[in-house]
Amino acid sequence: MNAKFRYRLFFCIAFICSSLGAVHAQKISSVHKPLDFDYWLTLKEAQNAYESGDFGDALRYAENAKRQRKDISAWEVYVLDQTQKNARVRKSGDYIDDLLPVLKEKEYNDAVAIINKHVELRGKDFFHGRFSELQKWVADDYKYPEADFIIGKIYRLEGENSFAQQYLNEVCNNFDRLDIPAMRYDILYEMAELAKDQNDMEAYEKNLELILKDDDLYKDTRFMNALLRQINQNNATAVEKFFLLYRSSNDISIRALEELGQYYTKIGKPEKALQCVALGSIASVTKIEDILKDRLIDYTYISFPDLLTKAAQYNDILVWGNENRIWEMFYELARTAEGQNKLLFSQELFSILAKYDPEPYWRKEAEYHIRH
């Protein structure tokens, strides 16, 4: 037996032994309750590290959170399976309401706690009231889309788009497991940005449209046409009437509307572009108005210039406006209306923005547009 062969044989034996050991360890860890930890706290550490730009730590914490959740899920599966070994429990049937009293009487406290946890999170109707449905859910509860989301974002920032796509696709496949369902909008925005990075404009548009799928006003053809009719009046008072008459409380849609507005302009769909920036502008005014009502006693909307003047007094509104490209969208509304030959409407809006836009850059752009 030569040295090279002995080395290969030793390597194979070591690999098999380590694999068997891993399987055995996995069985044991699935039986014994994991250490007392909260995987969501580990995820919070990952989020904090990500926001601080410590991507290495963020990745490590996110992977740890996934492992912790997987361990807890395996233990919960084991505990619930063990209850079915008791004849009395089996005879109580499959309905949670019938099963829980028996589990409490038998002092299967861990099983009771697990069932109550998932019922509180999802509601009994989510499982159709059945223990077997809850068991199926728990068996897949090792998936942790929030952690995969952080990992996907890190890979995108590092330019590893294929890995980012892989993780973000996994997140999208598990939207129903998000602890905060509204997080899906953040994920869809991230998916849109990734598609844009890859120059996949079809996927870019699709992800933004998925965000707007839940916007009732965007889906309301009559409302969207009403916005255009007001702009089409194309007179000196049309701007003020536009911002006085319409409101939209769906601020989640604002960024998607702004981005789609610019996208539709670029691909030669000016009417769709105008609809998007019109609704986005209305939603932005509604959001600013709501903030001002919370801060100023007896505040009521007087005029668009007045709203912009008051908004400029609050730094957090200015930051929010810049981050969500609100001030740019007002400018885009004027420019897109101009492209549709609504010259009186656009010139009036440019005039207001040149004087009152909270962001100096867009004031200058509006001013320049008026002069040229």
C-alpha positions in Angstrom: 0.0 0.0 0.0 1.7 3.2 -1.1 1.7 6.5 0.8 -0.6 8.2 -1.7 -3.2 5.4 -1.4 -3.0 5.4 2.4 -3.6 9.1 2.5 -6.7 8.8 0.3 -8.0 5.9 2.4 -7.4 7.9 5.6 -9.2 10.9 4.1 -12.2 8.9 3.0 -12.6 7.2 6.4 -12.2 10.5 8.2 -14.8 12.1 5.9 -17.3 9.2 6.5 -16.8 9.3 10.3 -17.2 13.1 10.4 -20.4 12.8 8.3 -21.8 10.1 10.6 -20.9 12.2 13.6 -22.7 15.2 12.1 -25.8 13.2 11.5 -25.7 11.9 15.1 -25.1 15.4 16.4 -28.0 16.7 14.4 -30.3 14.0 15.8 -29.3 14.9 19.3 -29.7 18.6 18.8 -33.2 18.1 17.4 -34.2 16.2 20.5 -32.8 18.5 23.2 -34.2 22.0 23.6 -31.8 24.6 22.1 -30.1 27.1 24.4 -32.3 30.0 25.5 -31.7 32.6 22.8 -33.9 34.8 20.6 -32.9 34.6 17.0 -34.6 37.9 16.3 -32.1 39.6 18.7 -29.3 38.1 16.6 -31.0 39.4 13.5 -31.2 42.8 15.1 -27.4 42.7 15.6 -27.1 41.9 11.9 -29.3 44.8 11.0 -27.3 47.2 13.2 -24.0 46.0 11.7 -25.5 46.4 8.2 -26.6 50.0 8.8 -23.1 50.7 10.3 -21.5 49.4 7.1 -19.9 46.4 9.0 -20.9 43.9 6.3 -18.7 41.1 7.6 -20.3 41.2 11.0 -23.8 41.7 9.5 -23.2 38.5 7.4 -22.0 36.6 10.4 -24.9 37.6 12.6 -27.5 36.9 9.8 -26.1 33.4 9.3 -26.1 32.8 13.1 -29.7 33.9 13.3 -30.6 31.4 10.5 -28.9 28.6 12.4 -30.6 29.5 15.7 -34.0 29.6 14.0 -33.2 26.2 12.4 -32.3 24.7 15.7 -35.5 26.0 17.3 -37.6 24.8 14.4 -36.1 21.3 14.6 -36.8 21.1 18.4 -40.4 22.3 17.9 -41.0 19.6 15.2 -39.6 17.0 17.6 -41.8 18.1 20.5 -45.0 18.2 18.5 -44.2 14.8 17.0 -43.7 13.3 20.4 -47.2 14.3 21.5 -48.6 11.9 19.0 -47.0 8.9 20.7 -49.6 9.2 23.5 -52.8 7.3 22.7 -55.0 9.8 24.7 -53.6 12.7 22.7 -54.2 10.9 19.4 -57.8 10.1 20.3 -58.5 13.8 21.0 -58.5 14.4 17.3 -56.8 16.9 15.0 -58.6 20.1 16.1 -56.4 22.4 18.1 -59.3 23.4 20.5 -59.8 19.7 21.3 -56.2 18.9 21.6 -54.9 21.7 23.8 -56.9 20.7 27.0 -55.5 17.2 26.8 -51.9 18.4 26.3 -52.4 20.7 29.3 -53.7 17.9 31.4 -50.8 15.6 30.4 -48.5 18.6 31.2 -47.0 18.7 27.8 -46.1 22.3 28.5 -43.5 22.7 25.7 -46.0 21.5 23.1 -48.7 23.8 24.5 -46.3 26.8 24.4 -45.3 26.0 20.8 -48.9 25.7 19.6 -49.9 28.9 21.4 -46.9 30.8 19.9 -47.8 30.0 16.4 -51.5 30.5 16.9 -50.8 34.0 18.4 -48.5 34.9 15.5 -50.8 33.6 12.6 -54.2 33.1 14.1 -56.0 29.8 14.4 -57.8 30.2 11.1 -54.5 30.3 9.3 -54.2 26.6 10.2 -57.9 25.9 9.6 -58.0 25.1 13.3 -56.1 21.9 12.8 -53.0 20.5 14.6 -51.8 18.7 11.5 -51.7 22.0 9.5 -49.8 23.7 12.3 -47.3 20.8 12.3 -46.7 21.3 8.5 -46.1 25.0 9.1 -43.7 24.4 11.9 -41.7 21.8 9.8 -40.9 24.6 7.3 -40.4 27.3 9.9 -36.6 27.0 9.8 -36.8 29.4 6.8 -35.8 32.9 7.9 -36.5 35.4 5.0 -35.5 38.5 7.1 -32.0 37.0 7.5 -31.8 36.1 3.8 -32.8 39.6 3.0 -29.9 41.1 4.8 -27.5 38.6 3.2 -28.9 39.4 -0.3 -28.5 43.1 0.3 -24.9 42.6 1.3 -24.1 40.6 -1.8 -25.7 43.2 -4.0 -23.6 46.0 -2.5 -20.5 43.8 -2.9 -21.4 43.4 -6.6 -22.1 39.7 -6.3 -25.4 39.9 -8.2 -25.9 36.2 -8.8 -25.7 35.4 -5.1 -27.9 38.4 -4.3 -30.5 37.2 -6.8 -30.4 33.7 -5.2 -31.0 35.0 -1.7 -33.6 37.5 -2.7 -35.5 34.9 -4.7 -35.6 32.8 -1.6 -37.0 35.7 0.4 -39.7 36.2 -2.2 -40.7 32.6 -2.1 -41.2 32.9 1.7 -43.2 36.2 1.9 -45.7 34.3 4.0 -43.1 33.7 6.7 -42.2 37.3 7.3 -42.8 38.4 10.9 -43.7 41.9 9.6 -45.7 41.3 6.3 -45.2 45.0 5.2 -41.4 44.2 4.8 -42.2 42.7 1.5 -42.3 46.2 0.0 -38.7 46.8 1.1 -37.8 43.5 -0.5 -39.5 44.3 -3.7 -37.7 47.7 -3.9 -34.4 45.8 -3.4 -35.4 43.3 -6.1 -36.1 46.3 -8.4 -32.7 47.8 -7.7 -31.0 44.5 -8.3 -32.8 44.2 -11.7 -31.7 47.7 -12.6 -28.1 46.9 -11.7 -28.4 43.9 -14.1 -30.1 46.1 -16.8 -33.1 43.8 -16.6 -35.7 46.5 -17.1 -38.6 44.1 -17.5 -37.9 42.7 -14.0 -37.4 46.2 -12.8 -40.8 47.3 -14.0 -42.4 44.1 -12.7 -41.2 44.5 -9.2 -42.3 48.1 -9.0 -45.7 47.1 -10.3 -45.9 44.4 -7.6 -45.5 47.2 -5.0 -48.3 49.1 -6.6 -50.5 46.0 -6.8 -51.8 46.9 -3.3 -52.5 50.6 -4.1 -56.2 50.8 -4.6 -56.0 54.3 -6.3 -53.4 53.2 -8.8 -55.7 50.4 -9.8 -58.7 52.7 -10.0 -58.9 53.7 -13.6 -61.5 56.4 -13.0 -59.4 58.1 -10.3 -56.3 58.0 -12.4 -58.2 59.5 -15.4 -59.6 62.2 -13.0 -56.0 63.2 -12.2 -55.3 63.6 -15.9 -58.5 65.5 -16.5 -57.5 68.1 -13.9 -54.1 68.5 -15.5 -55.7 68.7 -18.9 -57.7 71.7 -17.8 -54.4 73.5 -18.4 -55.2 76.8 -16.9 -53.6 79.0 -14.2 -55.7 77.6 -11.4 -55.3 73.9 -12.4 -52.3 73.3 -10.2 -53.9 74.6 -7.0 -57.1 72.7 -7.7 -55.1 69.6 -8.4 -53.4 69.7 -5.0 -56.6 70.8 -3.2 -58.9 68.1 -4.6 -57.0 64.8 -4.4 -55.3 62.8 -1.6 -53.7 59.4 -1.4 -52.6 57.9 2.0 -50.5 55.1 0.5 -47.0 56.5 1.1 -45.4 53.1 0.4 -46.2 53.7 -3.3 -44.4 57.0 -3.6 -41.0 55.8 -4.6 -42.3 53.2 -7.0 -44.5 55.9 -8.7 -41.5 58.2 -9.0 -39.3 55.6 -10.5 -41.9 54.3 -12.9 -42.7 57.8 -14.0 -39.1 58.3 -15.0 -38.9 54.8 -16.6 -42.1 55.4 -18.7 -40.8 58.7 -19.9 -37.6 57.0 -21.1 -39.4 54.3 -23.0 -41.8 56.6 -24.6 -45.0 56.1 -22.6 -45.7 59.8 -21.6 -49.3 59.3 -20.5 -48.4 56.5 -18.1 -45.5 58.6 -16.9 -47.8 61.5 -16.1 -50.2 59.3 -14.3 -47.5 57.9 -12.1 -45.9 61.2 -11.1 -49.3 62.8 -10.6 -50.4 60.1 -8.1 -46.9 60.1 -6.5 -47.1 63.9 -6.1 -50.6 63.6 -4.5 -49.4 60.9 -2.1 -46.4 63.1 -1.2 -48.5 66.1 -0.4 -50.8 63.9 1.7 -47.9 62.6 3.7 -46.4 66.1 4.3 -49.9 67.4 5.2 -50.3 64.6 7.8 -47.0 65.3 9.4 -47.8 69.1 9.6 -51.1 68.3 11.2 -49.4 66.3 13.9 -47.0 69.2 14.6 -48.9 72.4 14.1 -52.0 73.3 16.1 -55.1 73.8 13.8 -53.0 73.2 10.6 -55.1 73.0 7.5 -54.1 72.9 3.9 -54.2 76.4 2.4 -52.2 76.1 -0.7 -49.3 74.2 -2.3 -46.8 77.1 -1.8 -47.8 77.3 1.9 -47.4 73.5 2.4 -43.9 73.7 0.8 -42.9 76.7 2.9 -43.9 74.9 6.2 -42.3 71.6 5.1 -39.0 73.5 4.6 -39.0 74.4 8.3 -38.4 70.7 9.4 -35.1 69.0 8.7 -36.6 65.5 8.9 -39.1 66.3 6.2 -36.3 67.7 4.0 -34.3 64.5 4.5 -37.3 62.3 3.8 -38.1 64.3 0.7 -34.6 64.0 -0.6 -34.3 60.2 0.2 -37.6 59.5 -1.6 -37.0 62.0 -4.4 -40.1 64.0 -3.5 -38.8 67.4 -4.6 -37.6 65.9 -7.8 -41.0 64.3 -8.4 -42.8 67.7 -8.2 -40.3 68.9 -10.8 -40.9 65.8 -12.9 -44.7 66.4 -12.7 -44.2 69.9 -14.3 -41.8 68.6 -16.9 -44.0 65.6 -17.9 -47.1 67.8 -18.1 -45.0 70.1 -20.4 -44.2 67.1 -22.5 -47.9 66.5 -22.9 -48.4 70.2 -24.0 -50.1 71.2 -20.8 -48.1 74.4 -20.8 -50.1 76.6 -18.5 -50.2 73.8 -15.9 -46.5 73.1 -16.2 -45.4 76.8 -16.2 -47.5 77.5 -13.1 -46.0 74.5 -11.3 -42.5 75.5 -12.4 -43.1 79.0 -11.0 -44.2 77.7 -7.6 -41.3 75.3 -7.4 -38.8 78.1 -8.4 -39.9 80.1 -5.3 -41.0 77.5 -2.7 -39.3 74.1 -3.4 -37.5 73.2 -0.1 -34.5 71.8 -2.1 -32.3 74.6 -3.6 -31.2 72.3 -6.5 -34.8 71.8 -7.7 -35.6 75.5 -7.2 -32.7 76.4 -9.6 -33.8 73.7 -12.1 -37.4 75.1 -12.1 -36.0 78.6 -12.5 -33.8 77.6 -15.4 -36.8 75.9 -17.0 -38.9 79.0 -16.8 -36.2 81.2 -18.4 -35.6 78.7 -21.2 
